[in-house]
Every structure is written in structure tokens, then in C-alpha cells.
Amino acid sequence: SNIQGGSAATMLRMVKGRSPTVILVKDTHDHIFGAFVPFPLRSHPKHYGNDKCLLFSLHPSFRVHPASGQNPWYVLSNE
């Protein structure tokens, strides 16, 4: 946030009501990873979503991490 000038709250306002959502992050070690959310993100104090959500990494290696189904904690996006 200090470097790029953005915040999670700003991102949530920009994508609210749109779907699907792909979130990409590049960290300070140049690792690139993200999430795929097939439904509109919304501000909500509790977890929501379904097993169609997934996490992935692109760099330094490509991996997909689908939902395990072991719990219902897919998305938490509160402002």
C-alpha cells in the first residue's frame, strides 16, 4: 500500500459486483500469486463462497491450489 498507493478496501470497491475476479499479487521477492473467485466479491464480515474458488502461483513456479473442501472458508472480504 505504501509503495503502490492502493489498499484492499479500494480494490474491493473497484471490483464489487463484477465477476469473475482474478487477483494477482507480486511480492517483494518477485513471487507472483493470486486467486480466482467465480462470483462477485462483496464486503461481508464472515466467510462466503464455494469450492470453485482457487489459489495459484505463477512465479517462480506454476501451481494451482483448488479448494480442499475441508472447510467452508473460501473468501473473506470485509472493508
Buried (B, 14 or more C-beta within 10 A) or exposed (E): EEEEEEEEEEBBEEBBEEEEBEBEEEEEEEEBBBBBBEBEBEEEEEEBBEEEBBBBBBEEEEEEEEBEEEEEEBBEBEE
